[in-house]
């Protein structure tokens, strides 16, 4: 049997608040029972909805650049970045390399993620 991706887990200061942000980004509901200590998106859904998203409160705050980050893709990069910024993300950098374009953002707790322009 091969391992498959189950969940993307974020350590955070406020699990419920960060889950609400990512819920808006992903347009998926936060699962019932979310607290400041633990919150999830899609954990109660079937396996086809994976990866699930989990948010777990930890006592320390984020201090350095992520070693792993999430990449999302959008048909209309500028519109999607605008929507995500309105949800609470901050724009960090606009990048282009080898014909690929993406924008690096940070979520409300400083976790970097990219939105990549879909190539049509």
C-alpha positions in Angstrom: 0.0 0.0 0.0 1.2 3.5 -0.8 0.8 6.5 1.5 -1.5 9.2 0.2 -2.0 12.8 1.3 -4.5 12.9 4.2 -4.4 16.5 5.5 -2.5 19.7 5.4 -1.9 20.8 9.0 -1.1 24.3 10.2 0.4 25.1 13.6 -1.2 28.4 14.6 -2.1 30.8 17.4 -5.9 30.7 16.8 -7.1 27.6 15.0 -10.7 28.8 14.5 -9.6 32.1 13.1 -7.1 30.6 10.6 -9.6 27.9 9.6 -12.2 30.6 8.8 -9.6 32.4 6.6 -8.7 29.2 4.7 -12.4 28.3 4.5 -13.0 31.5 2.6 -10.0 30.9 0.3 -11.0 27.3 -0.5 -14.8 28.0 -0.5 -15.2 25.0 1.9 -17.0 25.1 5.2 -15.2 24.9 8.5 -16.3 21.6 10.2 -18.6 21.9 13.2 -17.0 22.2 16.6 -14.1 24.5 15.7 -12.3 26.1 18.6 -9.3 28.3 19.1 -7.3 25.1 19.9 -8.4 22.8 17.0 -10.4 23.3 13.8 -10.7 21.4 10.5 -12.0 21.7 7.0 -13.3 18.6 5.2 -12.4 16.1 7.9 -15.9 14.8 8.0 -16.1 14.5 4.2 -15.4 11.4 2.2 -11.9 10.5 1.0 -12.6 12.1 -2.4 -12.5 15.6 -0.7 -8.9 15.1 0.5 -6.7 16.7 1.4 -8.4 17.7 4.6 -7.2 20.9 6.3 -6.3 20.9 10.0 -5.4 23.8 12.3 -3.8 23.2 15.7 -3.0 25.8 18.3 0.7 25.8 19.4 2.2 28.1 22.0 5.0 29.5 19.8 4.4 31.9 16.9 5.8 31.5 13.4 9.2 33.1 13.0 10.9 31.9 9.8 10.0 31.2 6.2 8.0 28.1 5.5 10.0 25.1 4.3 6.8 23.7 2.7 4.0 25.8 1.4 0.6 25.4 -0.4 0.3 26.2 -4.1 -3.2 27.0 -5.5 -4.0 27.5 -9.1 -6.4 30.0 -10.7 -7.7 30.7 -14.2 -7.8 34.4 -13.4 -4.8 35.1 -11.2 -5.3 38.8 -10.6 -9.0 38.3 -9.7 -8.3 35.4 -7.3 -5.4 37.2 -5.6 -7.7 40.2 -5.1 -10.4 38.0 -3.6 -7.9 36.3 -1.2 -6.4 39.6 -0.2 -9.9 40.8 0.7 -10.2 37.7 2.9 -7.2 38.8 4.9 -4.0 37.6 3.0 -1.1 39.9 2.4 0.7 40.1 -1.0 4.4 39.3 -0.7 5.8 39.0 -4.2 4.9 38.8 -7.9 7.0 36.2 -9.7 7.5 34.9 -13.2 9.9 32.2 -14.4 10.0 30.1 -17.6 6.6 31.3 -18.7 5.0 30.6 -15.4 3.5 33.4 -13.3 2.6 33.2 -9.6 2.0 35.5 -6.6 3.3 34.7 -3.2 1.0 35.7 -0.3 0.9 35.2 3.4 -2.2 34.2 5.5 -3.2 36.0 8.6 -0.6 34.1 10.7 2.3 34.7 8.3 2.2 31.3 6.4 3.4 31.7 2.8 1.4 30.3 -0.1 1.3 30.8 -3.8 -1.4 31.3 -6.3 -0.3 30.2 -9.7 -1.7 31.3 -13.1 -3.4 28.5 -14.9 -1.8 28.0 -18.3 -4.5 27.9 -20.9 
